[in-house]
Amino acid sequence: MLPVKYNTTREGIEIYLSGTRHTYKLECTFWAIRARAFFATIEKEFQVERVKNNDDGTSVVFFKTNTEQAETLVERMQDIVEATLYDL
């Protein structure tokens, strides 16, 4: 299984796909996409391995997924961010 993690920060969301050279950054200054609704939507479709909360207030969520699922995960994250920004 390929772990996928993403950070939600005040500046936006950073997505890391382990085992690849790709880092996806979804920049957003809106606080609304951080945490609850975002996590809840993603967790419905993808299995979460663990969650790590950092001292600086950021969160890292590790997903159990393969390469194909990782691409879908990134697409879903982008869709959620775009929809959230549109609603704001």
C-alpha positions, 0 to 999 in steps of 0.5 A, spaced: 500 500 500 502 506 498 501 511 503 499 518 501 499 524 506 496 531 506 498 537 510 492 542 511 495 549 513 493 556 513 496 557 506 492 551 503 493 544 503 499 540 501 499 533 498 505 528 498 504 521 494 510 517 497 514 513 492 513 518 487 516 525 486 510 529 486 508 534 491 501 537 490 500 544 493 493 546 493 493 553 495 487 557 499 487 562 504 480 560 506 480 557 513 473 553 511 477 548 508 481 546 513 479 539 518 472 537 519 468 537 512 474 536 508 477 530 512 470 527 513 469 527 505 475 524 503 475 519 509 468 516 506 472 514 500 479 512 502 482 508 508 485 512 513 492 509 516 493 514 521 493 522 523 498 526 526 497 532 529 503 537 529 505 542 534 504 548 529 497 546 528 498 542 522 495 535 521 498 530 517 493 524 514 496 518 512 492 514 507 492 506 505 492 506 497 495 504 491 498 508 485 491 508 482 487 510 488 492 516 489 491 519 483 483 519 484 485 521 491 488 527 489 483 529 484 477 528 489 481 533 493 482 538 488 474 537 487 473 539 494 477 545 494 474 548 488 467 546 490 469 549 497 472 556 494 466 556 489 461 556 495 465 561 499 
